Amino acid sequence: MADIAYEQILQMLVTLRIYPGDPIHDEQIISELGIGRTPVREALKRLEVDKLVVTYPKRGTFATRVEVSDLAFVSEIRQQLEPAAAARAARVATAVMRDELRETKRDIEEFDVQNATTTELLTFDAGVHRAIYRACGNPYLEDVLIRQSNLATRIWCMVVDRLPRMSTHVKEHLALLQAIIDGDEAKAADLAEHHVKDFEVAVREALLNV
């Protein structure tokens, strides 16, 4: 139940149903999710480790705020690890995983970016990245990248309505996935690096214009 509570509260935080800086009331979460107090509190402790919530003595628990500096810190980590994960996936992904990535490519080609809601778009994009993380075959690297991806997605959600070229952003994954499927480590790493850098530039500009 703690895992279920974690995933559901995580979704609320990442998609800004719980907005940065908002207080998180245990009773409200318990009532909304229909989950007991202990699993919810365990989930909030995990989310504090993920830097998505923060607890202050005598004040309570809040969704962490988002600053421009957060984007820089998260992007610095992702620019190092996303290319490493993509290259490793190109090198070690199993035949089953490469088939899964081919299926992910087909999903991208069929995905209707223009008519997707913000939540659908963010969830879809995160799913593509998670497929690559799984394919890299390193559970520790996968865990770190999922956490950083959650933080990046939360920042992205704050400005997504002001970002141009959303269809291009989603379609960029096609070449990256193909490089991994083909086993081209250098190309996969290069495409992953550029994808993360382009994300930071676009989001930083949007944040500064908020």
Secondary structure, 3 states (H helix, E strand, C coil): CHHHHHHHHHHHHHCCCCCCCCEECHHHHHHHHCCCHHHHHHHHHHHHHCCCEEEECCCEEEECCCCHHHHHHHHHHHHHHHHHHHHHHHHHCCHHHHHHHHHHHHHHHHCCCCCCCHHHHHHHHHHHHHHHHHHCCCHHHHHHHHHHHHHHHHHHHHHHHHCCCHHHHHHHHHHHHHHHHHCCHHHHHHHHHHHHHHHHHHHHHHHHCC
